[in-house]
Structures are given as C-alpha cells and as structure tokens.
Amino acid sequence: MTTNLLLLAGLLGSAAAFPNPDEPTVPPVLSVKAARTAGPGATVTLRAVVINGAELGNVRYVQDADAGLALYAQAAKVPGYGELRAGDSIQVTGVLKNYNGLLEMDPVQSVHTLGRNTK
C-alpha cells in the first residue's frame, strides 16, 4: 500500500514537469527596455505610462523609467486603445517591428489600463 502511494505521489508530482500543450502560455511582463531587446518580430507584453493622447492619431508613445516605445494601432480594432490619454498606466501586448529604422509595437494585440493620470 505504501509503495502504491509513493508511486502515485511520484507520478502526480512529475505531471507539473510536463506542461499541457493545450494551456495558453502567459508571456512575462517586461520593462520597455527589456521588451526592446527582444527585437523585431518578437511578441512582448510590457507595462508603461502613456505620454500622449489622440492628438497624434493612431500613435501612442509609452515610457517607463528606462526607455520609451511607440505603439501603433487602429482604435476600432483594439478595445480601449482609443481612450488612452497621457498619464495612463497600461499593460500592452503586441509585436515589435522596425518602421523607418525605428522600433515600434505594431500591431498592438491588447491593451489594459491599470490606472489613470499617473504622471
């Protein structure tokens, strides 16, 4: 009986070592600087503060203590993007790409406002 319990415990414990391929993976939340090092083509999730609103059209610039990044999205395609204002703290996920020699996130896949007016 004890051997059976130990065997069962061992099998159950080792199940965690084998990830379930059907479960979605959650990307780590990065700083802007760390996200930028991932380079073009990488899908990244980062937290930062928005530094402009709709006055620049579909472009929002974000920054944290170490770096900044341009985001580009069509507000109609990404819920919450059109409401972003300077000072909003956000978590955003998207793909990095080079645009005229500058790194930006395009497309933005999702954006979540964490706080308003956090300048």
Secondary structure as GFF3:
##gff-version 3
##sequence-region A 1 119
A	DSSP	alpha_helix	2	15	.	.	.	ID=ss1
A	DSSP	beta_strand	29	30	.	.	.	ID=ss2
A	DSSP	alpha_helix	32	38	.	.	.	ID=ss3
A	DSSP	beta_strand	43	50	.	.	.	ID=ss4
A	DSSP	three_ten_helix	54	56	.	.	.	ID=ss5
A	DSSP	beta_strand	59	63	.	.	.	ID=ss6
A	DSSP	beta_strand	68	72	.	.	.	ID=ss7
A	DSSP	three_ten_helix	81	83	.	.	.	ID=ss8
A	DSSP	beta_strand	89	99	.	.	.	ID=ss9
A	DSSP	beta_strand	102	115	.	.	.	ID=ss10
###
